[in-house]
């Protein structure tokens, strides 16, 4: 293996974050949204240390979930929504009410 097992989560997370930051426009984001979220979520929310990034990633998860539910059904959509909810952290309802509400409402529809 080129990447040791102990470093795969971090590598996937960093790759996803770099790809997300390099996306130039909405059309490009639509093309890469699933790849970006899968890579970032592979590393898990524990690697997200920037709160602004956490909120932006949660919003991106909502976009990915919406796109997934239209394209493939609700199974993948739920995965994106659950990750988006987790990245908002413990104080999600107090600090990020609108994003949290949108994620939970979409999750209710998906279930």
The first five atom37 places (N, CA, C, CB, O) and aatype in JSON, in Angstrom:
{
  "aatype": [20, 20, 20, 20, 20, 20, 20, 20, 20, 20, 20, 20, 20, 20, 20, 20, 20, 20, 20, 20, 20, 20, 20, 20, 20, 20, 20, 20, 20, 20, 20, 20, 20, 20, 20, 20, 20, 20, 20, 20, 20, 20, 20, 20, 20, 20, 20, 20, 20, 20, 20, 20, 20, 20, 20, 20, 20, 20, 20, 20, 20, 20, 20, 20, 20, 20, 20, 20, 20, 20, 20, 20, 20, 20, 20, 20, 20, 20, 20, 20, 20, 20, 20, 20, 20, 20, 20, 20, 20, 20, 20, 20, 20, 20, 20, 20, 20, 20, 20, 20, 20, 20, 20, 20, 20, 20, 20, 20, 20, 20, 20],
  "atom_mask": [
    [1, 1, 1, 1, 1],
    [1, 1, 1, 1, 1],
    [1, 1, 1, 1, 1],
    [1, 1, 1, 1, 1],
    [1, 1, 1, 1, 1],
    [1, 1, 1, 1, 1],
    [1, 1, 1, 1, 1],
    [1, 1, 1, 1, 1],
    [1, 1, 1, 1, 1],
    [1, 1, 1, 1, 1],
    [1, 1, 1, 1, 1],
    [1, 1, 1, 1, 1],
    [1, 1, 1, 1, 1],
    [1, 1, 1, 1, 1],
    [1, 1, 1, 1, 1],
    [1, 1, 1, 1, 1],
    [1, 1, 1, 1, 1],
    [1, 1, 1, 1, 1],
    [1, 1, 1, 1, 1],
    [1, 1, 1, 1, 1],
    [1, 1, 1, 1, 1],
    [1, 1, 1, 1, 1],
    [1, 1, 1, 1, 1],
    [1, 1, 1, 1, 1],
    [1, 1, 1, 1, 1],
    [1, 1, 1, 1, 1],
    [1, 1, 1, 1, 1],
    [1, 1, 1, 1, 1],
    [1, 1, 1, 1, 1],
    [1, 1, 1, 1, 1],
    [1, 1, 1, 1, 1],
    [1, 1, 1, 1, 1],
    [1, 1, 1, 1, 1],
    [1, 1, 1, 1, 1],
    [1, 1, 1, 1, 1],
    [1, 1, 1, 1, 1],
    [1, 1, 1, 1, 1],
    [1, 1, 1, 1, 1],
    [1, 1, 1, 1, 1],
    [1, 1, 1, 1, 1],
    [1, 1, 1, 1, 1],
    [1, 1, 1, 1, 1],
    [1, 1, 1, 1, 1],
    [1, 1, 1, 1, 1],
    [1, 1, 1, 1, 1],
    [1, 1, 1, 1, 1],
    [1, 1, 1, 1, 1],
    [1, 1, 1, 1, 1],
    [1, 1, 1, 1, 1],
    [1, 1, 1, 1, 1],
    [1, 1, 1, 1, 1],
    [1, 1, 1, 1, 1],
    [1, 1, 1, 1, 1],
    [1, 1, 1, 1, 1],
    [1, 1, 1, 1, 1],
    [1, 1, 1, 1, 1],
    [1, 1, 1, 1, 1],
    [1, 1, 1, 1, 1],
    [1, 1, 1, 1, 1],
    [1, 1, 1, 1, 1],
    [1, 1, 1, 1, 1],
    [1, 1, 1, 1, 1],
    [1, 1, 1, 1, 1],
    [1, 1, 1, 1, 1],
    [1, 1, 1, 1, 1],
    [1, 1, 1, 1, 1],
    [1, 1, 1, 1, 1],
    [1, 1, 1, 1, 1],
    [1, 1, 1, 1, 1],
    [1, 1, 1, 1, 1],
    [1, 1, 1, 1, 1],
    [1, 1, 1, 1, 1],
    [1, 1, 1, 1, 1],
    [1, 1, 1, 1, 1],
    [1, 1, 1, 1, 1],
    [1, 1, 1, 1, 1],
    [1, 1, 1, 1, 1],
    [1, 1, 1, 1, 1],
    [1, 1, 1, 1, 1],
    [1, 1, 1, 1, 1],
    [1, 1, 1, 1, 1],
    [1, 1, 1, 1, 1],
    [1, 1, 1, 1, 1],
    [1, 1, 1, 1, 1],
    [1, 1, 1, 1, 1],
    [1, 1, 1, 1, 1],
    [1, 1, 1, 1, 1],
    [1, 1, 1, 1, 1],
    [1, 1, 1, 1, 1],
    [1, 1, 1, 1, 1],
    [1, 1, 1, 1, 1],
    [1, 1, 1, 1, 1],
    [1, 1, 1, 1, 1],
    [1, 1, 1, 1, 1],
    [1, 1, 1, 1, 1],
    [1, 1, 1, 1, 1],
    [1, 1, 1, 1, 1],
    [1, 1, 1, 1, 1],
    [1, 1, 1, 1, 1],
    [1, 1, 1, 1, 1],
    [1, 1, 1, 1, 1],
    [1, 1, 1, 1, 1],
    [1, 1, 1, 1, 1],
    [1, 1, 1, 1, 1],
    [1, 1, 1, 1, 1],
    [1, 1, 1, 1, 1],
    [1, 1, 1, 1, 1],
    [1, 1, 1, 1, 1],
    [1, 1, 1, 1, 1],
    [1, 1, 1, 1, 1],
    [1, 1, 1, 1, 1]
  ],
  "atom_positions": [
    [[0.83, -1.19, 0.0], [0.0, 0.0, 0.0], [0.87, 1.25, 0.0], [-0.94, 0.0, 1.21], [1.88, 1.32, 0.69]],
    [[0.46, 2.22, -0.77], [1.18, 3.48, -0.81], [0.91, 4.33, 0.43], [0.8, 4.26, -2.06], [1.78, 5.08, 0.87]],
    [[-0.28, 4.2, 0.97], [-0.66, 4.97, 2.15], [-0.92, 3.99, 3.28], [-1.92, 5.88, 1.88], [-1.77, 3.1, 3.16]],
    [[-0.2, 4.15, 4.39], [-0.44, 3.25, 5.53], [-1.89, 3.38, 6.02], [0.54, 3.56, 6.69], [-2.47, 4.46, 5.95]],
    [[-2.45, 2.29, 6.5], [-3.83, 2.29, 6.99], [-4.08, 3.38, 8.02], [-4.17, 0.95, 7.59], [-5.16, 3.98, 8.04]],
    [[-3.12, 3.64, 8.87], [-3.28, 4.63, 9.93], [-3.39, 6.05, 9.39], [-2.11, 4.54, 10.89], [-3.82, 6.96, 10.12]],
    [[-3.02, 6.27, 8.13], [-3.05, 7.61, 7.56], [-4.12, 7.79, 6.49], [-1.71, 7.94, 6.96], [-4.28, 8.89, 5.96]],
    [[-4.86, 6.75, 6.17], [-5.84, 6.82, 5.08], [-6.97, 7.8, 5.35], [-6.41, 5.45, 4.83], [-7.39, 8.53, 4.45]],
    [[-7.48, 7.83, 6.57], [-8.57, 8.76, 6.9], [-8.12, 10.2, 6.73], [-9.08, 8.53, 8.33], [-8.81, 11.02, 6.13]],
    [[-6.95, 10.51, 7.28], [-6.42, 11.87, 7.19], [-6.15, 12.25, 5.74], [-5.14, 12.0, 8.01], [-6.46, 13.36, 5.33]],
    [[-5.58, 11.32, 4.98], [-5.29, 11.58, 3.58], [-6.58, 11.87, 2.8], [-4.55, 10.4, 2.96], [-6.63, 12.84, 2.04]],
    [[-7.61, 11.06, 2.98], [-8.88, 11.25, 2.29], [-9.5, 12.6, 2.67], [-9.87, 10.1, 2.62], [-9.98, 13.33, 1.81]],
    [[-9.47, 12.91, 3.96], [-10.01, 14.18, 4.44], [-9.29, 15.36, 3.79], [-9.9, 14.26, 5.97], [-9.92, 16.28, 3.27]],
    [[-7.96, 15.33, 3.83], [-7.17, 16.43, 3.26], [-7.39, 16.56, 1.76], [-5.69, 16.23, 3.54], [-7.47, 17.68, 1.23]],
    [[-7.49, 15.44, 1.06], [-7.76, 15.46, -0.37], [-9.12, 16.08, -0.66], [-7.68, 14.04, -0.95], [-9.26, 16.91, -1.56]],
    [[-10.13, 15.69, 0.11], [-11.47, 16.26, -0.05], [-11.5, 17.76, 0.21], [-12.44, 15.56, 0.86], [-12.15, 18.51, -0.52]],
    [[-10.81, 18.19, 1.25], [-10.76, 19.63, 1.58], [-10.05, 20.42, 0.48], [-10.05, 19.85, 2.93], [-10.49, 21.51, 0.11]],
    [[-8.98, 19.88, -0.04], [-8.26, 20.57, -1.12], [-9.11, 20.66, -2.37], [-6.94, 19.84, -1.45], [-9.17, 21.71, -3.02]],
    [[-9.78, 19.58, -2.71], [-10.64, 19.59, -3.88], [-11.76, 20.61, -3.7], [-11.23, 18.19, -4.13], [-12.07, 21.37, -4.63]],
    [[-12.36, 20.64, -2.52], [-13.44, 21.6, -2.23], [-12.95, 23.04, -2.41], [-13.97, 21.39, -0.79], [-13.66, 23.87, -2.98]],
    [[-11.76, 23.33, -1.92], [-11.23, 24.7, -2.01], [-10.81, 25.07, -3.43], [-10.03, 24.85, -1.08], [-10.73, 26.26, -3.76]],
    [[-10.55, 24.09, -4.27], [-10.12, 24.35, -5.65], [-11.27, 24.51, -6.63], [-9.23, 23.23, -6.12], [-11.08, 25.02, -7.73]],
    [[-12.46, 24.09, -6.23], [-13.62, 24.2, -7.12], [-13.86, 25.67, -7.42], [-14.88, 23.54, -6.49], [-13.91, 26.51, -6.52]],
    [[-14.01, 25.97, -8.71], [-14.07, 27.36, -9.14], [-15.48, 27.92, -9.31], [-13.34, 27.51, -10.41], [-15.71, 29.11, -9.11]],
    [[-16.43, 27.07, -9.68], [-17.77, 27.59, -9.95], [-18.84, 26.54, -9.62], [-17.9, 28.03, -11.42], [-18.53, 25.4, -9.26]],
    [[-20.08, 26.94, -9.75], [-21.2, 26.06, -9.4], [-21.26, 24.8, -10.27], [-22.51, 26.82, -9.53], [-21.58, 23.72, -9.78]],
    [[-20.96, 24.95, -11.55], [-21.01, 23.79, -12.45], [-19.96, 22.75, -12.03], [-20.78, 24.21, -13.91], [-20.23, 21.55, -12.02]],
    [[-18.8, 23.23, -11.68], [-17.74, 22.32, -11.22], [-18.13, 21.68, -9.9], [-16.41, 23.08, -11.08], [-17.87, 20.49, -9.68]],
    [[-18.74, 22.46, -9.01], [-19.18, 21.91, -7.72], [-20.2, 20.81, -7.93], [-19.77, 23.02, -6.83], [-20.14, 19.77, -7.27]],
    [[-21.13, 21.02, -8.83], [-22.14, 19.99, -9.1], [-21.49, 18.7, -9.6], [-23.15, 20.49, -10.13], [-21.99, 17.61, -9.32]],
    [[-20.41, 18.82, -10.34], [-19.71, 17.64, -10.85], [-18.97, 16.88, -9.76], [-18.74, 18.05, -11.93], [-18.88, 15.65, -9.81]],
    [[-18.44, 17.61, -8.79], [-17.57, 16.99, -7.79], [-18.16, 16.86, -6.4], [-16.32, 17.77, -7.69], [-17.5, 16.35, -5.49]],
    [[-19.38, 17.29, -6.2], [-19.96, 17.37, -4.85], [-19.95, 16.02, -4.12], [-21.37, 17.89, -4.93], [-19.64, 15.98, -2.93]],
    [[-20.3, 14.95, -4.8], [-20.32, 13.64, -4.14], [-18.93, 13.17, -3.77], [-20.99, 12.6, -5.04], [-18.72, 12.61, -2.69]],
    [[-17.98, 13.39, -4.64], [-16.59, 12.99, -4.37], [-16.05, 13.77, -3.18], [-15.69, 13.23, -5.62], [-15.41, 13.2, -2.29]],
    [[-16.3, 15.06, -3.17], [-15.8, 15.92, -2.08], [-16.36, 15.46, -0.74], [-16.17, 17.39, -2.34], [-15.61, 15.28, 0.22]],
    [[-17.67, 15.29, -0.67], [-18.29, 14.9, 0.61], [-17.84, 13.5, 1.03], [-19.82, 14.94, 0.5], [-17.59, 13.27, 2.22]],
    [[-17.73, 12.57, 0.09], [-17.27, 11.22, 0.46], [-15.86, 11.25, 1.03], [-17.32, 10.29, -0.76], [-15.58, 10.59, 2.03]],
    [[-14.98, 12.01, 0.41], [-13.6, 12.09, 0.9], [-13.54, 12.74, 2.28], [-12.72, 12.87, -0.08], [-12.87, 12.24, 3.18]],
    [[-14.23, 13.86, 2.44], [-14.21, 14.56, 3.73], [-14.84, 13.69, 4.82], [-14.95, 15.9, 3.63], [-14.31, 13.61, 5.93]],
    [[-15.95, 13.05, 4.51], [-16.62, 12.23, 5.53], [-15.82, 10.97, 5.86], [-18.02, 11.84, 5.05], [-15.93, 10.44, 6.96]],
    [[-15.01, 10.5, 4.92], [-14.16, 9.33, 5.2], [-13.21, 9.64, 6.36], [-13.36, 8.92, 3.93], [-12.92, 8.77, 7.18]],
    [[-12.73, 10.86, 6.4], [-11.88, 11.28, 7.51], [-12.67, 11.53, 8.78], [-11.11, 12.52, 7.14], [-12.14, 11.43, 9.88]],
    [[-13.92, 11.85, 8.62], [-14.79, 12.07, 9.77], [-14.77, 13.49, 10.28], [-14.4, 11.15, 10.87], [-13.87, 14.28, 9.99]],
    [[-15.79, 13.79, 11.06], [-15.93, 15.15, 11.59], [-14.86, 15.51, 12.6], [-17.29, 15.31, 12.22], [-14.65, 16.69, 12.88]],
    [[-14.19, 14.51, 13.15], [-13.16, 14.79, 14.16], [-11.97, 15.56, 13.57], [-12.67, 13.49, 14.78], [-11.22, 16.2, 14.31]],
    [[-11.79, 15.5, 12.25], [-10.69, 16.21, 11.62], [-11.04, 17.65, 11.26], [-10.25, 15.48, 10.38], [-10.15, 18.44, 10.93]],
    [[-12.31, 18.0, 11.31], [-12.73, 19.38, 11.03], [-12.52, 20.23, 12.28], [-14.22, 19.43, 10.57], [-13.24, 20.08, 13.27]],
    [[-11.55, 21.11, 12.23], [-11.27, 21.93, 13.41], [-11.66, 23.39, 13.21], [-9.81, 21.84, 13.77], [-11.63, 24.16, 14.17]],
    [[-12.03, 23.77, 12.02], [-12.44, 25.13, 11.73], [-13.97, 25.19, 11.72], [-11.84, 25.62, 10.36], [-14.61, 24.52, 10.9]],
    [[-14.55, 25.96, 12.61], [-16.01, 26.03, 12.73], [-16.67, 26.57, 11.46], [-16.41, 26.89, 13.92], [-17.75, 26.11, 11.08]],
    [[-16.03, 27.54, 10.81], [-16.59, 28.06, 9.57], [-16.63, 26.98, 8.5], [-15.78, 29.27, 9.07], [-17.6, 26.87, 7.75]],
    [[-15.57, 26.17, 8.43], [-15.56, 25.05, 7.5], [-16.66, 24.05, 7.84], [-14.19, 24.35, 7.51], [-17.29, 23.49, 6.94]],
    [[-16.88, 23.82, 9.12], [-17.91, 22.87, 9.53], [-19.29, 23.27, 9.03], [-17.93, 22.75, 11.06], [-20.05, 22.43, 8.54]],
    [[-19.62, 24.54, 9.15], [-20.92, 25.02, 8.69], [-21.0, 24.94, 7.17], [-21.16, 26.47, 9.17], [-22.04, 24.55, 6.62]],
    [[-19.94, 25.3, 6.49], [-19.92, 25.24, 5.03], [-20.04, 23.79, 4.55], [-18.65, 25.88, 4.47], [-20.74, 23.51, 3.58]],
    [[-19.36, 22.87, 5.23], [-19.43, 21.45, 4.87], [-20.84, 20.92, 5.14], [-18.39, 20.63, 5.66], [-21.37, 20.14, 4.35]],
    [[-21.45, 21.33, 6.24], [-22.83, 20.91, 6.54], [-23.78, 21.39, 5.43], [-23.29, 21.47, 7.92], [-24.66, 20.64, 5.01]],
    [[-23.6, 22.6, 4.97], [-24.42, 23.13, 3.87], [-24.16, 22.36, 2.58], [-24.15, 24.63, 3.66], [-25.08, 22.1, 1.8]],
    [[-22.91, 22.01, 2.36], [-22.55, 21.22, 1.19], [-23.19, 19.82, 1.27], [-21.02, 21.1, 1.07], [-23.62, 19.27, 0.26]],
    [[-23.24, 19.27, 2.47], [-23.9, 17.97, 2.67], [-25.38, 18.06, 2.32], [-23.74, 17.49, 4.13], [-25.94, 17.14, 1.72]],
    [[-26.01, 19.17, 2.68], [-27.41, 19.37, 2.35], [-27.61, 19.41, 0.84], [-27.93, 20.68, 2.99], [-28.55, 18.81, 0.31]],
    [[-26.72, 20.12, 0.14], [-26.78, 20.16, -1.33], [-26.58, 18.77, -1.93], [-25.72, 21.12, -1.89], [-27.31, 18.37, -2.84]],
    [[-25.6, 18.05, -1.41], [-25.32, 16.7, -1.91], [-26.52, 15.78, -1.66], [-24.06, 16.12, -1.24], [-26.87, 14.97, -2.51]],
    [[-27.13, 15.9, -0.49], [-28.28, 15.06, -0.15], [-29.45, 15.35, -1.08], [-28.7, 15.29, 1.31], [-30.14, 14.42, -1.53]],
    [[-29.68, 16.61, -1.37], [-30.77, 16.98, -2.28], [-30.53, 16.41, -3.67], [-30.9, 18.51, -2.35], [-31.43, 15.85, -4.29]],
    [[-29.3, 16.55, -4.14], [-28.95, 16.0, -5.45], [-29.06, 14.48, -5.45], [-27.53, 16.44, -5.85], [-29.55, 13.9, -6.42]],
    [[-28.6, 13.84, -4.4], [-28.64, 12.37, -4.32], [-30.08, 11.86, -4.29], [-27.89, 11.88, -3.08], [-30.39, 10.85, -4.92]],
    [[-30.94, 12.55, -3.56], [-32.33, 12.08, -3.46], [-33.04, 12.17, -4.81], [-33.1, 12.88, -2.41], [-33.92, 11.37, -5.11]],
    [[-32.66, 13.14, -5.62], [-33.25, 13.27, -6.95], [-32.68, 12.24, -7.92], [-33.02, 14.68, -7.5], [-33.38, 11.76, -8.82]],
    [[-31.41, 11.9, -7.73], [-30.73, 11.03, -8.7], [-30.81, 9.55, -8.36], [-29.29, 11.44, -8.79], [-31.09, 8.72, -9.22]],
    [[-30.58, 9.21, -7.09], [-30.42, 7.8, -6.75], [-31.37, 7.32, -5.67], [-29.02, 7.54, -6.31], [-31.42, 6.13, -5.38]],
    [[-32.1, 8.19, -5.09], [-32.99, 7.79, -3.99], [-32.47, 8.28, -2.66], [-33.14, 6.27, -3.96], [-31.52, 9.07, -2.59]],
    [[-33.1, 7.81, -1.62], [-32.84, 8.4, -0.31], [-31.71, 7.76, 0.49], [-34.08, 8.32, 0.49], [-31.23, 8.38, 1.44]],
    [[-31.26, 6.57, 0.15], [-30.23, 5.91, 0.95], [-28.96, 6.75, 1.06], [-29.9, 4.56, 0.36], [-28.47, 7.0, 2.17]],
    [[-28.42, 7.17, -0.06], [-27.2, 7.97, -0.04], [-27.47, 9.35, 0.54], [-26.6, 8.1, -1.45], [-26.62, 9.93, 1.22]],
    [[-28.65, 9.87, 0.27], [-29.04, 11.17, 0.8], [-28.96, 11.18, 2.32], [-30.46, 11.52, 0.33], [-28.47, 12.15, 2.91]],
    [[-29.44, 10.13, 2.95], [-29.41, 10.04, 4.41], [-27.98, 10.07, 4.94], [-30.12, 8.76, 4.88], [-27.7, 10.7, 5.96]],
    [[-27.08, 9.38, 4.26], [-25.67, 9.38, 4.67], [-25.1, 10.79, 4.68], [-24.84, 8.48, 3.72], [-24.43, 11.18, 5.63]],
    [[-25.38, 11.56, 3.64], [-24.89, 12.94, 3.57], [-25.53, 13.81, 4.65], [-25.18, 13.54, 2.19], [-24.85, 14.63, 5.27]],
    [[-26.81, 13.63, 4.88], [-27.5, 14.42, 5.91], [-26.98, 14.12, 7.31], [-29.0, 14.17, 5.85], [-26.76, 15.03, 8.11]],
    [[-26.78, 12.85, 7.6], [-26.26, 12.48, 8.92], [-24.87, 13.06, 9.15], [-26.22, 10.95, 9.07], [-24.57, 13.52, 10.25]],
    [[-24.03, 13.03, 8.14], [-22.69, 13.62, 8.29], [-22.8, 15.13, 8.48], [-21.82, 13.3, 7.06], [-22.1, 15.7, 9.32]],
    [[-23.66, 15.78, 7.71], [-23.86, 17.22, 7.86], [-24.31, 17.59, 9.26], [-24.86, 17.71, 6.84], [-23.88, 18.61, 9.8]],
    [[-25.18, 16.8, 9.84], [-25.65, 17.04, 11.21], [-24.51, 16.87, 12.2], [-26.82, 16.09, 11.56], [-24.35, 17.67, 13.12]],
    [[-23.71, 15.83, 12.02], [-22.59, 15.58, 12.94], [-21.53, 16.68, 12.91], [-21.94, 14.25, 12.62], [-20.99, 17.04, 13.95]],
    [[-21.23, 17.22, 11.73], [-20.16, 18.21, 11.65], [-20.52, 19.53, 12.33], [-19.8, 18.47, 10.2], [-19.64, 20.32, 12.65]],
    [[-21.8, 19.76, 12.55], [-22.2, 21.0, 13.23], [-21.87, 21.01, 14.71], [-23.68, 21.23, 13.04], [-21.84, 22.07, 15.34]],
    [[-21.64, 19.85, 15.28], [-21.19, 19.79, 16.67], [-22.31, 19.82, 17.69], [-20.27, 20.92, 16.94], [-23.49, 19.77, 17.36]],
    [[-21.9, 19.9, 18.95], [-22.8, 19.8, 20.1], [-23.82, 20.95, 20.16], [-21.99, 19.77, 21.37], [-24.98, 20.74, 20.51]],
    [[-23.39, 22.15, 19.83], [-24.25, 23.33, 19.96], [-24.95, 23.69, 18.66], [-23.43, 24.52, 20.43], [-25.26, 24.86, 18.41]],
    [[-25.22, 22.68, 17.83], [-25.74, 22.92, 16.49], [-27.04, 23.74, 16.47], [-25.98, 21.62, 15.8], [-27.2, 24.61, 15.62]],
    [[-27.95, 23.47, 17.39], [-29.22, 24.18, 17.37], [-29.07, 25.63, 17.8], [-30.22, 23.49, 18.27], [-29.78, 26.49, 17.3]],
    [[-28.18, 25.9, 18.7], [-27.98, 27.28, 19.17], [-27.19, 28.12, 18.18], [-27.27, 27.28, 20.52], [-27.52, 29.28, 17.93]],
    [[-26.15, 27.53, 17.62], [-25.22, 28.3, 16.79], [-25.56, 28.28, 15.3], [-23.83, 27.79, 16.99], [-25.21, 29.22, 14.58]],
    [[-26.22, 27.24, 14.84], [-26.46, 27.08, 13.4], [-27.89, 26.61, 13.15], [-25.45, 26.08, 12.79], [-28.12, 25.63, 12.44]],
    [[-28.83, 27.32, 13.72], [-30.22, 26.9, 13.71], [-30.76, 26.64, 12.3], [-31.08, 27.95, 14.38], [-31.33, 25.58, 12.04]],
    [[-30.57, 27.59, 11.39], [-31.15, 27.45, 10.05], [-30.6, 26.25, 9.29], [-30.9, 28.72, 9.25], [-31.35, 25.5, 8.67]],
    [[-29.28, 26.08, 9.35], [-28.65, 24.95, 8.67], [-29.09, 23.64, 9.31], [-27.12, 25.07, 8.71], [-29.39, 22.67, 8.62]],
    [[-29.13, 23.62, 10.62], [-29.54, 22.43, 11.36], [-30.99, 22.06, 11.03], [-29.36, 22.64, 12.87], [-31.3, 20.89, 10.8]],
    [[-31.85, 23.04, 11.02], [-33.26, 22.8, 10.71], [-33.42, 22.24, 9.31], [-34.07, 24.09, 10.86], [-34.19, 21.3, 9.09]],
    [[-32.7, 22.8, 8.35], [-32.79, 22.32, 6.97], [-32.29, 20.88, 6.86], [-31.97, 23.22, 6.03], [-32.89, 20.07, 6.16]],
    [[-31.22, 20.56, 7.55], [-30.69, 19.18, 7.54], [-31.68, 18.2, 8.16], [-29.35, 19.11, 8.29], [-31.96, 17.15, 7.59]],
    [[-32.22, 18.55, 9.31], [-33.16, 17.66, 9.98], [-34.47, 17.51, 9.19], [-33.47, 18.18, 11.39], [-35.01, 16.41, 9.1]],
    [[-34.97, 18.59, 8.61], [-36.17, 18.5, 7.78], [-35.95, 17.59, 6.58], [-36.6, 19.9, 7.31], [-36.81, 16.78, 6.22]],
    [[-34.8, 17.73, 5.96], [-34.49, 16.85, 4.82], [-34.34, 15.41, 5.26], [-33.21, 17.32, 4.11], [-34.75, 14.49, 4.54]],
    [[-33.76, 15.2, 6.43], [-33.6, 13.84, 6.95], [-34.96, 13.2, 7.23], [-32.73, 13.85, 8.23], [-35.17, 12.02, 6.96]],
    [[-35.87, 13.98, 7.78], [-37.23, 13.47, 8.04], [-37.89, 13.04, 6.73], [-38.09, 14.54, 8.76], [-38.52, 11.99, 6.67]],
    [[-37.75, 13.85, 5.7], [-38.33, 13.5, 4.4], [-37.67, 12.24, 3.82], [-38.17, 14.67, 3.41], [-38.34, 11.41, 3.21]],
    [[-36.37, 12.11, 4.03], [-35.63, 10.96, 3.47], [-35.96, 9.66, 4.18], [-34.14, 11.21, 3.56], [-35.98, 8.6, 3.56]],
    [[-36.22, 9.74, 5.49], [-36.56, 8.54, 6.23], [-37.98, 8.13, 5.93], [-36.36, 8.74, 7.73], [-38.46, 7.13, 6.46]]
  ]
}
